[in-house]
Amino acid sequence: MEAVGMVCYSLPGENANEMTKKDIPDLELLEENAWLTDHIINAVQSLLAKQFQVSGLCDTLIVADWSTKLNSGHEKFVQIVHVHDPSALHWIAITNMGSRPNAVKVYCSLIKKPSDKCLQHIFYFVNCQVSELTVEIMNVGKQKGCADCGLFAVAYAEILLSGRDPTTVILYQSSISQHLKDCLLNGFLSPFPLLSHRAVRRPLVTKYVVRLYCTCRTNSYKSDNMVQCDACREWYHKSCVSLDDDTFAMLSHDKAREHRCSRCM
């Protein structure tokens, strides 16, 4: 069953004073300076959802599983997303707060474009019913090493929701982990420690205009099977329109055979 615009994780216990290390799964990872799991990320998002009135902050697993989306692409949201890149796993924060219409800002501590498959998850979640969406890669201070991307992503989310700009600060990387641990045990996410502020001439590193297709309003991934409607010329994912294998194979091999989407039939 699809969940729409909702938080799907909550911290155990009735109040913050009852929190212990055993209450929060994988909390020991913060002591070991290891990659954060979805348990920690979702616990942080649950705290943020209690502190700020904003859409998004949904369970990262159901975002990656195409099981949740915003009510509309016009809602202001913040969301932490897991990038399933074959070469590396990574956490990023995305938002449309302070962006132009039909645009999504990406706060990535490595300043990289998300993989095409990750973009599909993002576009589905954003639920923007337009033909094109702009992806903006923001000019944040880069992390050192490769293990702290989750820490940076949750810090970006807190900074955005506090009405500040992540591109104007340098996070105190060596202190983020302990700060986050303290916040989780206290049940309140306070501002993350900063090494310094900075002035950026170009807060936007680069942007990509991505064409959206189908009823799901996502992009076309290289392994997707798609079919075009001969009336409206829109492309649809085979799975989204429930096209069986035989019919899809027939349409693929017989270019003279026409196909009409449900809207044009």
DAPE-V537930 format. One record per residue. N is the residue number from 0. SS is DSSP state (hx for helix, st for strand, lp for the rest). PSI is psi as a letter, one per 40 degrees, with the letter a starting at -180 (none if undefined). Layout:
BEGIN
N:SS:PSI
N:SS:PSI
END
This chain:
BEGIN
0:lp:h
1:lp:h
2:st:h
3:st:h
4:lp:f
5:lp:i
6:lp:h
7:lp:f
8:lp:i
9:lp:i
10:lp:i
11:lp:i
12:lp:i
13:lp:d
14:lp:i
15:hx:d
16:hx:e
17:hx:e
18:lp:h
19:lp:i
20:hx:d
21:hx:e
22:hx:d
23:lp:h
24:lp:h
25:lp:e
26:lp:d
27:hx:e
28:hx:d
29:hx:d
30:hx:d
31:hx:e
32:lp:f
33:lp:i
34:lp:h
35:lp:i
36:lp:i
37:hx:d
38:hx:d
39:hx:d
40:hx:d
41:hx:d
42:hx:d
43:hx:d
44:hx:d
45:hx:d
46:hx:d
47:hx:d
48:hx:d
49:hx:d
50:hx:d
51:lp:i
52:lp:g
53:lp:i
54:st:i
55:st:a
56:lp:f
57:lp:i
58:lp:h
59:hx:d
60:hx:d
61:hx:d
62:hx:d
63:hx:d
64:lp:e
65:lp:f
66:lp:e
67:st:i
68:st:i
69:lp:i
70:lp:d
71:lp:i
72:lp:e
73:lp:e
74:lp:h
75:lp:h
76:st:i
77:st:h
78:st:h
79:st:h
80:st:i
81:st:h
82:st:h
83:st:g
84:st:h
85:lp:d
86:lp:d
87:st:i
88:st:i
89:st:i
90:st:h
91:st:i
92:st:h
93:st:i
94:st:i
95:lp:e
96:lp:h
97:lp:e
98:lp:i
99:lp:i
100:lp:i
101:lp:f
102:st:i
103:st:h
104:st:h
105:st:h
106:st:h
107:lp:h
108:lp:e
109:lp:e
110:lp:f
111:lp:i
112:lp:h
113:lp:i
114:lp:i
115:hx:d
116:hx:d
117:hx:d
118:hx:d
119:hx:d
120:hx:d
121:hx:d
122:hx:d
123:hx:d
124:hx:d
125:hx:d
126:lp:f
127:lp:h
128:lp:g
129:lp:i
130:lp:d
131:st:i
132:st:h
133:st:h
134:st:h
135:st:h
136:st:h
137:st:i
138:lp:g
139:lp:i
140:lp:h
141:lp:i
142:lp:i
143:lp:h
144:lp:a
145:lp:e
146:lp:e
147:lp:e
148:hx:d
149:hx:d
150:hx:d
151:hx:d
152:hx:d
153:hx:d
154:hx:d
155:hx:d
156:hx:d
157:hx:d
158:hx:d
159:hx:d
160:hx:d
161:lp:e
162:lp:e
163:lp:i
164:lp:h
165:hx:d
166:hx:e
167:hx:e
168:st:i
169:st:h
170:st:i
171:lp:g
172:hx:d
173:hx:e
174:hx:e
175:hx:d
176:hx:d
177:hx:d
178:hx:d
179:hx:d
180:hx:d
181:hx:d
182:hx:d
183:hx:d
184:hx:d
185:hx:e
186:lp:f
187:lp:h
188:lp:h
189:lp:i
190:lp:i
191:lp:i
192:lp:h
193:st:i
194:st:d
195:st:i
196:st:i
197:lp:i
198:lp:h
199:lp:h
200:lp:d
201:lp:g
202:lp:e
203:st:h
204:st:d
205:st:i
206:st:i
207:st:h
208:st:h
209:st:h
210:st:h
211:lp:i
212:st:i
213:lp:i
214:lp:d
215:lp:e
216:lp:f
217:st:i
218:lp:i
219:lp:h
220:lp:i
221:lp:d
222:lp:e
223:lp:h
224:lp:h
225:st:i
226:st:i
227:st:h
228:lp:h
229:lp:e
230:lp:d
231:lp:e
232:lp:e
233:lp:i
234:st:i
235:st:i
236:st:h
237:lp:d
238:lp:d
239:lp:d
240:lp:e
241:lp:f
242:lp:h
243:lp:i
244:hx:d
245:hx:d
246:hx:d
247:hx:d
248:hx:d
249:hx:d
250:hx:d
251:hx:d
252:hx:d
253:lp:g
254:lp:e
255:lp:e
256:lp:h
257:lp:i
258:lp:h
259:lp:h
260:lp:i
261:lp:d
262:lp:d
263:lp:e
264:lp:none
END
